[in-house]
Amino acid sequence: MKSEEQSLHASHRPGRFLAVSMSRLGTETAFEVLARAKALEAQGREIVHLEIGEPDFDTPAFIVEAAIAALRDGYTHYVPSAGIPEVREVFARHLSETRQVPVTPAQIVVTPGAKPILFFTIMACVDPGDEVLYPNPGFPIYESMIRYVGAKPVPIALLESRGFAMDAQQIADAVNAKTRMIIINSPQNPTGGVLDSEDLAIIARIAADNDLLVLSDEVYSHIIYEGEHRSIYSLPGMAERCVLLEGHSKTYAMTGWRLGFGAFPEHLAERVARLQTNCTSCTAAFVQKAGAAALTGPQDDVARMLAAFRERRDVIVEGLNALPGVCCQVPRGAFYVFPNIEGTGWRSKALADRLLDRAGVAVLSGTAFGAGGEGYLRLSYANSIANIQRALANMRVMLESFL
């Protein structure tokens, strides 16, 4: 017979054979909306895809050729969990040059996509009952992973009035004895907001004064439209208490390649590499070689993509601001807009659903990125200007019919 404790535990399970922790695991709504949009296309509907955060460009040819050459050279076997030594050397050198601080190969862990850096860091550094500060609205996997490990997610509101930058004072007010980590993201998904040097300096001081780890998500570091990317990792002493999350998906149109990397304090890098040993063993060897080629090869394609994104940004912002009940700030980075739709009278999820079903435009509700996203939508402008203009025209027709 089951004990009373076993019966109680079983009664709280989310489903047969599932661990209780699975009930705390969230998802990324973009992939759910993509699936719905694809289902409508299969029925013959024309859909404009502005929901998925994926460059619509091909991976630069020289990167593809580097992968092919690596395959032919035998890079088809297991490699060290933390990454191929010469690839870690390239990634460390890249960060040393771009962040202006020394980074050694021993600090680098190469992962299949950038998400495992987030996943492994939280698994390695956060215990049940700890608190983690994170941006809201923000990338939904932040909150999902914090909850999954049994910690408490503490949202830091990103306000339109501040250009969607994290408020350092709000961070300071939220820190307490249970706070373990601060997650920051700049340029930011979903808003396109950017943290300025002053904000970063205050956050760094808060982290140092309270002995906190900072996880700095910088996967959009090369997609910034005004000025240069600023990293908290570059500030004095922060490399010792910071995990820098980077990846190739956005900058080099390599989403399907699954390649990311992180820079850690060396003792953390060893532990995260052990998590990778237990999870994926290692990142595909030929993909790592292609990633090294991406960083050391010509950057002309990156410049062309950035110019195209800037042009698309201007088109979509102007078009959104011309729609009834919609107003949209100009994003400073990434390739998303986060328009305010409160003037339409619609709730975010309801409007996003209606735009897909009635207008054939796939977008995301702001609430897909947390409760702070109510009153907003997220649109990706990683699509052609022609498709963006078609989406705006369809949105206008639908909004005018209901307003």
C-alpha angles and dihedrals in degrees: 000000000000117000120240089253092053092048092050091049092049092050090059096051114114093226144341113309093358124128117239089242090067089069088064095052116103131194143223109263093203090076092048092052090045089055091050091048092049090050090054090049089052087058090055099264120140110232129186108214113221095141105081124075097224130120110243091216126101119252107267110270096238090059091052090049090051090055092049091049090050091052091050090048091057103260090148101105140081117294131186113298094240091052142272107310096234091047091051087051091055093047092047091050091049092053092044090055098042098040096036094229130104113265121181127207088244088067094055127092118183116210139182095262128342096271094078089062088060092041096047095042093054091043091051100042111028126073130194109281095026119122126230124194115217139165119269120224086037145128102313096225090070093067093036094057095042090055093042094061091048097255127130118255111219110197121218107203118236105211126202089220089064095046088259092289118144113262108237092201090056088052091051091050092050097052116103139152092287096052111115107165145014119212117203130179124195125197083030136226121239102013106038089233121153131209113231125219092261092053092048092050092053093047089049091052092049090051093049095045092051099035094241132159116236121209106200113196105203103161090130094049093121094047102076124127108197124041124337132311113267119206128197085213089071094061120101113278096001097108086067093057103027138088110204113205116203137161148172101234100091103030098046101026090248102136094133094047091069103217128151138145141196137206113220140173099274096250090054092048089060092052094045090050087055090053088052090051088056095044115032102356091222146336116272108278098222090049090054091052090051089050092053090051090051092059097043099039131078115307096204093110091053090053091049092050091049091051090050092049091050091052092048091047091056092048095049095044092051091046095048093049088055093056119098113262094004131110126175135191120220108256116228097207148005117037104276136100121206106200122192108237099177089112090065092063090231128124112239100247093045092051094046090052092047093049090055096043099040106023101031092235117131112210134148129250113243087235089067082078097048140292090293089069095070109124093031142083128208118223124182114216092198087119136085122286089240091057092044090053091047090051092050091050091050091047091051092053092050096044093047091052091057103035 
